[in-house]
Amino acid sequence: MSAPQSVVAAVWREASRHLEIQETTEAILRAAAETLPAAYFLVRRLHLPESQLETVAAAPAAPPWLGHRVTPLPPPLLAQAIDFAVRGSV
């Protein structure tokens, strides 16, 4: 199995083991650390009815630069976020 496939498998394995999103986030950061070194791992969601980006989990903890857990998105930024979510690229 290639390195990217191995990381994806490890992420899915960890995601299926835990019920709490925070616990899952921490486990995924550890599982992917060798292949994808990162200081933080964030799980964010678009809340379309409120035009907001919400951080639902962070590992090891929310980074100091993140600011508020909920970020209001003006229409142009919301459109960019939706486009990124659909296409997977900026």
Residue, then its C-alpha position, 0 to 999 in steps of 0.5 A: m500500500s502506498a504512503p497516501q493510501s496508508v494514511v487514508a486507511a489509518v485516518w478511517r481506522e481511527a475515525s471508526r474507533h471513537l465516538e467523540i470528535q475530539e478524541t477522533t481528531e487527536a487519534i488522527l493527528r497521531a496516526a498521520a504524524e509521520t507522513l503528514p507532519a502538522a502542528y494542528f489538525l482541525v475539523r471545521r464545518l460550513h454552517l450554511p443557514e448561518s453563513q458560518l465556518e465552525t471549528v468543531a474539534a482541534a488537536p492537540a488544542a485550538p491554535p492561538w491564531l485561530g481566534h473564535r470557534v465560529t467565523p461569520l462568512p460574508p457571501p463571497l467567502l462563503a461561495q469560495a468555501i463551498d467551491f473548495a468543499v466541492r472541488g477540493s482545490v482553491 
